[in-house]
Amino acid sequence: MIRIASGLWAAVLALAACGNDGAGTPVVAQAPNVAEQTCLLAVTRETGNSDVMLLGSQFSEAGTLVRVGVGETRAPWQCIAYDDGTIGGIMFMGGEGAL
């Protein structure tokens, strides 16, 4: 498992997505929670690509499964964030042709 330094949270917050609703009306996404932030940063480091987007997450007592889209094609990655601040299970979830 990897522990993320607490001083990097500001950089992770910059990854929060915003856009529009398709009709040009601005929509600001809710800021990622701590588990999501940790995984966004971890996937950014793992892939070397800072173009990441939170696709979703699912909490459980065992850990929070976070789905992350990477790059223009939003290649699917996942990560598990634990309550103690560690992460694991960072892996690409698509087919090899999508890399």
N, C-alpha and C positions, 0 to 999 in steps of 0.2 A: 504494500500500500504506500501511497505518497501523501506526505503532509504538505499542504500549501501554506506558504508564509502569509501571515496576517497582513503585512504591509502591501500586499498586491490587490486588496479588495477594491481600491479606487479604480484600478485598471479594469477590473472585471465589471464594475458598474457601468463603465463606458460601453460595454458590449450589449446593454439593454436595447432592444429593437424598437424602432418607431417607423411609421410609414403612413399610408393613406388607405382609405376604405375602398379604393377603386373609382370613386366619384370625385377624388381630389380633396376630400375632407381629411385633415390630419387625424391620425389615431396614434396615441402613445401607449405602448404596451406597458403592462405592470412590470415593475422592476423584478428581476429574478431574486428568489430567496437565497439564503446562504448556501444551501446544498446545490442549487442550480448554478450559482456564481462559481462555486468551487469546481464544478464539472466543466463549465464553459472555459474556465482558465486552463484546466488540465487538458481538455481536448485541443485547445489552441496550442498549448505546448507540444502535445503529442504529434499534431499534424503540421506544425510550423505555419499554420494559416490562421490569421486573426479574423477572417470573415466567417464568424460563427453565429448561429441563431438558435435560440432555445425552441425546440419543437414540442416539448412537453416533459412532464415528470410524474412519477408515481411514488408516493410515500408509503413506506412500510416500517415496522419497528426494526427490521433487519437493516434497512438502509433505503435511501431514496434513489430510484432508478431515474436517470436524466437522459433524455434523448436530445441530441444536438445535430443540427444541419451545418455542414462545412462547405464553404466555397459557393460559387454562383449556382451550382447544381444542387446545393444543400445535401451533399453526400451524408448518409445517416451514420452517426456514431452514437455510442452510449457510454455511460459512466455511472458508477454507484458511489454516492456520497454517504458517509457514516456520521453519526452524531458526534464522534470524537474529533472530527475535522479531517479524517483521512479519507482517501478515495481508492477505488479499485475498479477492476472490470472495464477499463477503457478499451473499447474495441470498435472497429468498423463493422457496420451491420449490413452493408450492401454487397452486391456481387463484385467480383474483381474487375469486371469491365467498367464499373462506375468510378474506379480510382483514376 
